[in-house]
């Protein structure tokens, strides 16, 4: 492992945590992921080999512990990183440009974040399948399904066997912008977001989610 070779605690912490992907692994564990496959779904571009290496480094450093059931969790030392990760996220939400490059628009990462921030008590008692159809100019449409029920919320690439009673048609950019708090739901609809289905579910859909963790952080207007 490369080192900055300095006594400063910032430099020494970065020796451990500054490697690519490391803090994102910590972010996933802070967000409640415990299994290897779930951690990777939150960081879809990391390879299995790299994720294994990062988990091993964090485990050897005492930040993560691995159970006999092949699940991972943060130690007390690891959970103390929560404040630093939240501050870093809030800083990015406040100061970085809100217009995202296309390579940052990953629909699977977006739906995974939506899945873990569902307000299950707000869901109907009957299971609801929400069909998400992502439309981009000159690109193949991407379809995903979110199975919403109080006992379980799942993402599926094919219909899990229930009627598609809620349909969301949008571009990845528009749904991401609404989720991040960059635009309002009204603005998203003006940009083409379409929610169709039972009237009460269409109205309730925004209340089924807590939104992105940093959606409430207002940007600093800098003209960028």
Secondary structure, 3 states (H helix, E strand, C coil): CCCCCCCCHHHHHHHHHCCCCHHHHHHHHHCCCCEHHHHHHHCCCCCHHHHHHHHHHHHHCCCEEECCCCEEEECHHHHCHHHHHHHHHHHHHHHCCCCCCHHHCCHHHHHHHHHHCECHHHCCCCCEEEEEEECCCCCCCEEEEEEEECCEEEEECCCCCCCCCEEEEECHHHHHHHHHCCCCHHHHHHCCCEEEECHHHHHHHHHHECCCCCCCCCCCCCCC
